[in-house]
Amino acid sequence: MPVPVCAAASAADGHLLYVVGGQMEERFTACGILQIYDARADAWSLGAPLPMPTWGASATVINGRLVVAGGWLADLSLIHISEPT
């Protein structure tokens, strides 16, 4: 994983694993980073970041779109939908 985080949201879609947000190890700073693991290529890449940092959110993939809901430091009513690839 390019950026080590804890308390991140994650979701899988086929051979892709999405790890979004979380707290960075240094001082547990919240982030909005989207990290994508491609199991076929055995490689990590970065996607478009969230509009605001969050940790402790929930995530799922619906019809190829990554849905991130809630979390801390973000508006708790936040629902962010993106096309990550």
C-alpha positions in Angstrom: 0.0 0.0 0.0 1.6 3.3 -1.0 0.3 5.3 2.0 0.0 3.4 5.3 -3.4 4.1 7.0 -5.6 2.8 9.7 -9.4 3.1 10.2 -9.9 3.3 6.4 -13.0 2.2 4.5 -12.5 -0.6 2.0 -14.5 -2.3 -0.7 -13.8 -4.8 -3.4 -15.1 -5.2 -7.0 -13.8 -8.2 -8.9 -10.0 -8.0 -8.9 -9.8 -4.5 -7.5 -9.6 -3.5 -3.8 -10.4 0.1 -2.8 -8.9 1.5 0.4 -10.3 5.0 1.0 -9.7 7.6 3.7 -8.4 6.6 7.1 -5.8 8.0 9.5 -2.2 8.4 8.4 0.3 7.0 10.9 1.9 10.3 11.6 -0.2 11.9 14.3 -3.3 10.0 13.1 -4.2 12.7 10.6 -7.3 12.0 8.6 -6.9 11.7 4.9 -9.1 11.5 1.8 -6.7 9.3 -0.2 -8.1 6.6 -2.5 -5.7 3.6 -2.9 -6.5 0.9 -5.4 -5.0 -2.6 -5.4 -5.2 -4.5 -8.7 -4.8 -8.2 -7.8 -4.3 -9.2 -11.4 -1.3 -6.8 -11.8 -0.3 -7.2 -8.1 0.1 -3.4 -8.1 -1.2 -0.4 -6.1 -2.2 2.9 -7.7 -3.9 6.2 -6.4 -7.3 7.3 -7.5 -9.0 10.7 -7.2 -9.1 11.7 -3.5 -12.3 12.3 -1.6 -13.6 15.9 -1.5 -12.8 15.9 2.3 -10.8 13.7 4.6 -12.5 11.1 6.6 -11.8 8.0 8.7 -14.1 5.3 10.1 -16.4 5.5 7.0 -18.1 2.7 5.2 -17.6 1.8 1.6 -19.1 -0.4 -1.1 -19.1 -0.7 -4.9 -22.5 -0.4 -6.7 -22.6 -0.8 -10.5 -18.9 0.0 -10.8 -19.1 3.1 -8.6 -17.4 3.5 -5.3 -19.8 4.7 -2.6 -18.3 6.1 0.6 -20.7 7.1 3.5 -20.2 8.8 6.8 -17.0 8.8 8.8 -15.4 11.2 11.2 -14.1 14.7 10.4 -16.3 14.6 7.3 -19.9 15.7 7.5 -21.6 12.6 9.0 -24.2 12.8 6.3 -21.6 12.7 3.5 -22.2 10.2 0.8 -19.5 10.4 -1.9 -20.0 8.5 -5.2 -17.1 8.2 -7.7 -16.0 6.2 -10.7 -12.6 5.2 -9.3 -11.1 3.8 -12.5 
